[in-house]
Amino acid sequence: MEATREGRLIVVRVPLEGGGRMAVSMNDDEVTELHDLLAKVIKPKA
C-alpha cells in the first residue's frame, strides 16, 4: 500500500488481487473519516 500527498489531495494506492492497483484520491476530511472507520474494525495488536 502507498499513500502520498499530491497538492491538496492524498492519493492512496492499494494492490489488488490478480495484479494492478486501485488509486483513490481523498481530501484531509475524507482520510480522517476513513481512518476513524478502519480504527473501529481492526483488532488491537497483542
N, CA, C and O atoms as a CHARMM CRD file, in Angstrom:
* protein
*
  184
    1    1 MET  N      0.83000  -1.16300   0.00000 PROA 1      0.00000
    2    1 MET  CA     0.00000   0.00000   0.00000 PROA 1      0.00000
    3    1 MET  C      0.87900   1.23200   0.00000 PROA 1      0.00000
    4    1 MET  O      2.02800   1.20400   0.44200 PROA 1      0.00000
    5    2 GLU  N      0.31700   2.30000  -0.50200 PROA 2      0.00000
    6    2 GLU  CA     1.07700   3.54000  -0.59700 PROA 2      0.00000
    7    2 GLU  C      0.11100   4.71300  -0.44500 PROA 2      0.00000
    8    2 GLU  O     -1.01600   4.67200  -0.93900 PROA 2      0.00000
    9    3 ALA  N      0.55800   5.73600   0.23300 PROA 3      0.00000
   10    3 ALA  CA    -0.22700   6.96400   0.35000 PROA 3      0.00000
   11    3 ALA  C      0.72100   8.14700   0.16900 PROA 3      0.00000
   12    3 ALA  O      1.75700   8.22800   0.82900 PROA 3      0.00000
   13    4 THR  N      0.36000   9.05500  -0.72400 PROA 4      0.00000
   14    4 THR  CA     1.19000  10.22700  -0.97200 PROA 4      0.00000
   15    4 THR  C      0.31400  11.46700  -1.03400 PROA 4      0.00000
   16    4 THR  O     -0.84600  11.40700  -1.44100 PROA 4      0.00000
   17    5 ARG  N      0.88400  12.58200  -0.62600 PROA 5      0.00000
   18    5 ARG  CA     0.18500  13.86400  -0.75100 PROA 5      0.00000
   19    5 ARG  C      0.54900  14.44800  -2.10200 PROA 5      0.00000
   20    5 ARG  O      1.72300  14.57700  -2.45200 PROA 5      0.00000
   21    6 GLU  N     -0.48700  14.79800  -2.85200 PROA 6      0.00000
   22    6 GLU  CA    -0.30000  15.41900  -4.16300 PROA 6      0.00000
   23    6 GLU  C     -1.13600  16.69200  -4.17700 PROA 6      0.00000
   24    6 GLU  O     -2.33100  16.66800  -4.46900 PROA 6      0.00000
   25    7 GLY  N     -0.48200  17.79700  -3.85700 PROA 7      0.00000
   26    7 GLY  CA    -1.19900  19.05800  -3.73400 PROA 7      0.00000
   27    7 GLY  C     -2.07800  19.02600  -2.50800 PROA 7      0.00000
   28    7 GLY  O     -1.60000  18.75400  -1.40600 PROA 7      0.00000
   29    8 ARG  N     -3.36500  19.30000  -2.68400 PROA 8      0.00000
   30    8 ARG  CA    -4.30400  19.30300  -1.55000 PROA 8      0.00000
   31    8 ARG  C     -4.93500  17.94600  -1.30400 PROA 8      0.00000
   32    8 ARG  O     -5.70100  17.78800  -0.35400 PROA 8      0.00000
   33    9 LEU  N     -4.62900  16.96200  -2.14400 PROA 9      0.00000
   34    9 LEU  CA    -5.22800  15.63300  -2.01700 PROA 9      0.00000
   35    9 LEU  C     -4.22200  14.61800  -1.53200 PROA 9      0.00000
   36    9 LEU  O     -3.01300  14.80900  -1.66300 PROA 9      0.00000
   37   10 ILE  N     -4.73200  13.53200  -0.96800 PROA 10     0.00000
   38   10 ILE  CA    -3.92700  12.37900  -0.59800 PROA 10     0.00000
   39   10 ILE  C     -4.35700  11.24900  -1.52200 PROA 10     0.00000
   40   10 ILE  O     -5.54100  10.93100  -1.62400 PROA 10     0.00000
   41   11 VAL  N     -3.38500  10.64800  -2.19100 PROA 11     0.00000
   42   11 VAL  CA    -3.66300   9.55000  -3.11700 PROA 11     0.00000
   43   11 VAL  C     -3.23100   8.26000  -2.44600 PROA 11     0.00000
   44   11 VAL  O     -2.07900   8.10600  -2.04000 PROA 11     0.00000
   45   12 VAL  N     -4.18800   7.32500  -2.33300 PROA 12     0.00000
   46   12 VAL  CA    -3.92400   6.02000  -1.73300 PROA 12     0.00000
   47   12 VAL  C     -3.96300   4.98500  -2.84900 PROA 12     0.00000
   48   12 VAL  O     -4.92200   4.91000  -3.61600 PROA 12     0.00000
   49   13 ARG  N     -2.90200   4.19200  -2.92200 PROA 13     0.00000
   50   13 ARG  CA    -2.83000   3.12800  -3.92900 PROA 13     0.00000
   51   13 ARG  C     -2.83000   1.78800  -3.20600 PROA 13     0.00000
   52   13 ARG  O     -1.98200   1.52700  -2.35200 PROA 13     0.00000
   53   14 VAL  N     -3.79500   0.94400  -3.56200 PROA 14     0.00000
   54   14 VAL  CA    -3.96700  -0.34900  -2.89900 PROA 14     0.00000
   55   14 VAL  C     -3.76800  -1.45400  -3.92900 PROA 14     0.00000
   56   14 VAL  O     -4.43800  -1.46300  -4.96100 PROA 14     0.00000
   57   15 PRO  N     -2.84700  -2.39500  -3.66000 PROA 15     0.00000
   58   15 PRO  CA    -2.67800  -3.50900  -4.59100 PROA 15     0.00000
   59   15 PRO  C     -3.93100  -4.38900  -4.62600 PROA 15     0.00000
   60   15 PRO  O     -4.56700  -4.62400  -3.59900 PROA 15     0.00000
   61   16 LEU  N     -4.26800  -4.86300  -5.80200 PROA 16     0.00000
   62   16 LEU  CA    -5.44900  -5.70900  -5.97600 PROA 16     0.00000
   63   16 LEU  C     -5.03900  -7.15100  -6.22200 PROA 16     0.00000
   64   16 LEU  O     -3.97600  -7.43100  -6.77500 PROA 16     0.00000
   65   17 GLU  N     -5.90000  -8.05000  -5.80000 PROA 17     0.00000
   66   17 GLU  CA    -5.67400  -9.45900  -6.06200 PROA 17     0.00000
   67   17 GLU  C     -5.66500  -9.67100  -7.56800 PROA 17     0.00000
   68   17 GLU  O     -6.54500  -9.16700  -8.26700 PROA 17     0.00000
   69   18 GLY  N     -4.69800 -10.40000  -8.07100 PROA 18     0.00000
   70   18 GLY  CA    -4.62800 -10.63400  -9.50800 PROA 18     0.00000
   71   18 GLY  C     -3.78400  -9.59700 -10.23000 PROA 18     0.00000
   72   18 GLY  O     -3.63100  -9.66900 -11.44900 PROA 18     0.00000
   73   19 GLY  N     -3.23200  -8.63400  -9.49900 PROA 19     0.00000
   74   19 GLY  CA    -2.38000  -7.60700 -10.10900 PROA 19     0.00000
   75   19 GLY  C     -3.08400  -6.27800 -10.24200 PROA 19     0.00000
   76   19 GLY  O     -4.30300  -6.18300 -10.10300 PROA 19     0.00000
   77   20 GLY  N     -2.31800  -5.27800 -10.50400 PROA 20     0.00000
   78   20 GLY  CA    -2.84800  -3.93400 -10.64300 PROA 20     0.00000
   79   20 GLY  C     -3.02100  -3.24500  -9.29900 PROA 20     0.00000
   80   20 GLY  O     -2.78200  -3.83900  -8.24700 PROA 20     0.00000
   81   21 ARG  N     -3.43000  -2.00800  -9.34500 PROA 21     0.00000
   82   21 ARG  CA    -3.65300  -1.21700  -8.13500 PROA 21     0.00000
   83   21 ARG  C     -4.89800  -0.36700  -8.28600 PROA 21     0.00000
   84   21 ARG  O     -5.25600   0.05400  -9.38700 PROA 21     0.00000
   85   22 MET  N     -5.54200  -0.12700  -7.17900 PROA 22     0.00000
   86   22 MET  CA    -6.66600   0.79900  -7.15200 PROA 22     0.00000
   87   22 MET  C     -6.13400   2.10100  -6.56300 PROA 22     0.00000
   88   22 MET  O     -5.52700   2.08700  -5.49200 PROA 22     0.00000
   89   23 ALA  N     -6.35100   3.20900  -7.23500 PROA 23     0.00000
   90   23 ALA  CA    -5.91200   4.51100  -6.74300 PROA 23     0.00000
   91   23 ALA  C     -7.14100   5.33300  -6.37900 PROA 23     0.00000
   92   23 ALA  O     -8.08700   5.44300  -7.15800 PROA 23     0.00000
   93   24 VAL  N     -7.10800   5.90900  -5.18000 PROA 24     0.00000
   94   24 VAL  CA    -8.21400   6.72000  -4.69100 PROA 24     0.00000
   95   24 VAL  C     -7.65400   8.05300  -4.21400 PROA 24     0.00000
   96   24 VAL  O     -6.69800   8.08400  -3.44000 PROA 24     0.00000
   97   25 SER  N     -8.24400   9.15000  -4.67100 PROA 25     0.00000
   98   25 SER  CA    -7.85200  10.48600  -4.21300 PROA 25     0.00000
   99   25 SER  C     -8.85300  10.95300  -3.17000 PROA 25     0.00000
  100   25 SER  O    -10.06400  10.87900  -3.37700 PROA 25     0.00000
  101   26 MET  N     -8.32600  11.44400  -2.02700 PROA 26     0.00000
  102   26 MET  CA    -9.19000  11.90700  -0.94600 PROA 26     0.00000
  103   26 MET  C     -8.63300  13.20000  -0.36400 PROA 26     0.00000
  104   26 MET  O     -7.42700  13.44600  -0.39500 PROA 26     0.00000
  105   27 ASN  N     -9.54200  14.02300   0.17100 PROA 27     0.00000
  106   27 ASN  CA    -9.08700  15.20900   0.87900 PROA 27     0.00000
  107   27 ASN  C     -8.84200  14.84700   2.34100 PROA 27     0.00000
  108   27 ASN  O     -9.11200  13.72000   2.75600 PROA 27     0.00000
  109   28 ASP  N     -8.33400  15.79500   3.11900 PROA 28     0.00000
  110   28 ASP  CA    -7.98800  15.51600   4.52000 PROA 28     0.00000
  111   28 ASP  C     -9.18400  15.02300   5.33200 PROA 28     0.00000
  112   28 ASP  O     -9.03800  14.10900   6.14300 PROA 28     0.00000
  113   29 ASP  N    -10.34700  15.60300   5.13000 PROA 29     0.00000
  114   29 ASP  CA   -11.53800  15.18700   5.87800 PROA 29     0.00000
  115   29 ASP  C    -11.92000  13.74200   5.55300 PROA 29     0.00000
  116   29 ASP  O    -12.28000  12.97600   6.44700 PROA 29     0.00000
  117   30 GLU  N    -11.84200  13.37500   4.28100 PROA 30     0.00000
  118   30 GLU  CA   -12.18600  12.01300   3.87700 PROA 30     0.00000
  119   30 GLU  C    -11.18500  11.00000   4.42500 PROA 30     0.00000
  120   30 GLU  O    -11.56900   9.89900   4.82100 PROA 30     0.00000
  121   31 VAL  N     -9.90200  11.36700   4.45100 PROA 31     0.00000
  122   31 VAL  CA    -8.88800  10.46700   5.00600 PROA 31     0.00000
  123   31 VAL  C     -9.12000  10.27500   6.50400 PROA 31     0.00000
  124   31 VAL  O     -8.98800   9.16400   7.01700 PROA 31     0.00000
  125   32 THR  N     -9.46200  11.34900   7.19800 PROA 32     0.00000
  126   32 THR  CA    -9.74300  11.25100   8.63100 PROA 32     0.00000
  127   32 THR  C    -10.94300  10.34400   8.88000 PROA 32     0.00000
  128   32 THR  O    -10.92300   9.52600   9.80000 PROA 32     0.00000
  129   33 GLU  N    -11.98000  10.48600   8.06900 PROA 33     0.00000
  130   33 GLU  CA   -13.16200   9.63700   8.21000 PROA 33     0.00000
  131   33 GLU  C    -12.81800   8.17000   7.95500 PROA 33     0.00000
  132   33 GLU  O    -13.27000   7.29000   8.68700 PROA 33     0.00000
  133   34 LEU  N    -12.01900   7.90600   6.92000 PROA 34     0.00000
  134   34 LEU  CA   -11.60100   6.53200   6.62800 PROA 34     0.00000
  135   34 LEU  C    -10.78100   5.97200   7.78600 PROA 34     0.00000
  136   34 LEU  O    -10.97200   4.82200   8.18200 PROA 34     0.00000
  137   35 HSD  N     -9.88900   6.76100   8.32100 PROA 35     0.00000
  138   35 HSD  CA    -9.07300   6.33700   9.46600 PROA 35     0.00000
  139   35 HSD  C     -9.96000   5.94500  10.63800 PROA 35     0.00000
  140   35 HSD  O     -9.75800   4.89300  11.24500 PROA 35     0.00000
  141   36 ASP  N    -10.93700   6.78200  10.96100 PROA 36     0.00000
  142   36 ASP  CA   -11.82400   6.51100  12.09000 PROA 36     0.00000
  143   36 ASP  C    -12.64100   5.23900  11.87100 PROA 36     0.00000
  144   36 ASP  O    -12.83000   4.45800  12.80300 PROA 36     0.00000
  145   37 LEU  N    -13.12100   5.03000  10.65800 PROA 37     0.00000
  146   37 LEU  CA   -13.89600   3.82800  10.35000 PROA 37     0.00000
  147   37 LEU  C    -13.04300   2.57100  10.45300 PROA 37     0.00000
  148   37 LEU  O    -13.48400   1.56500  11.00800 PROA 37     0.00000
  149   38 LEU  N    -11.83000   2.62200   9.92500 PROA 38     0.00000
  150   38 LEU  CA   -10.95200   1.45500   9.98900 PROA 38     0.00000
  151   38 LEU  C    -10.52800   1.16400  11.42200 PROA 38     0.00000
  152   38 LEU  O    -10.39700   0.00100  11.80300 PROA 38     0.00000
  153   39 ALA  N    -10.31400   2.19800  12.21600 PROA 39     0.00000
  154   39 ALA  CA    -9.90800   2.00900  13.60900 PROA 39     0.00000
  155   39 ALA  C    -10.97000   1.24400  14.39600 PROA 39     0.00000
  156   39 ALA  O    -10.64900   0.54900  15.36100 PROA 39     0.00000
  157   40 LYS  N    -12.22100   1.37000  13.99200 PROA 40     0.00000
  158   40 LYS  CA   -13.30700   0.67500  14.68800 PROA 40     0.00000
  159   40 LYS  C    -13.33800  -0.82400  14.40900 PROA 40     0.00000
  160   40 LYS  O    -13.86600  -1.59500  15.21100 PROA 40     0.00000
  161   41 VAL  N    -12.77300  -1.24300  13.27100 PROA 41     0.00000
  162   41 VAL  CA   -12.90800  -2.64100  12.87300 PROA 41     0.00000
  163   41 VAL  C    -11.61400  -3.45200  12.97500 PROA 41     0.00000
  164   41 VAL  O    -11.65300  -4.67800  12.86900 PROA 41     0.00000
  165   42 ILE  N    -10.47200  -2.79500  13.17900 PROA 42     0.00000
  166   42 ILE  CA    -9.23400  -3.57000  13.27500 PROA 42     0.00000
  167   42 ILE  C     -9.07100  -4.10900  14.69000 PROA 42     0.00000
  168   42 ILE  O     -9.55200  -3.52700  15.66200 PROA 42     0.00000
  169   43 LYS  N     -8.37500  -5.24400  14.77400 PROA 43     0.00000
  170   43 LYS  CA    -8.11700  -5.86200  16.07400 PROA 43     0.00000
  171   43 LYS  C     -6.87900  -5.20400  16.68300 PROA 43     0.00000
  172   43 LYS  O     -5.89700  -4.97100  15.97800 PROA 43     0.00000
  173   44 PRO  N     -6.91200  -4.90500  17.96300 PROA 44     0.00000
  174   44 PRO  CA    -5.70700  -4.36400  18.61000 PROA 44     0.00000
  175   44 PRO  C     -4.58000  -5.39400  18.58000 PROA 44     0.00000
  176   44 PRO  O     -4.82300  -6.59600  18.69100 PROA 44     0.00000
  177   45 LYS  N     -3.35300  -4.91500  18.43000 PROA 45     0.00000
  178   45 LYS  CA    -2.19700  -5.82400  18.44000 PROA 45     0.00000
  179   45 LYS  C     -1.90900  -6.26000  19.86300 PROA 45     0.00000
  180   45 LYS  O     -1.96000  -5.46800  20.80400 PROA 45     0.00000
  181   46 ALA  N     -1.60600  -7.53800  19.99400 PROA 46     0.00000
  182   46 ALA  CA    -1.33800  -8.09800  21.33800 PROA 46     0.00000
  183   46 ALA  C      0.06000  -7.78300  21.79400 PROA 46     0.00000
  184   46 ALA  O      0.45300  -8.17400  22.89300 PROA 46     0.00000
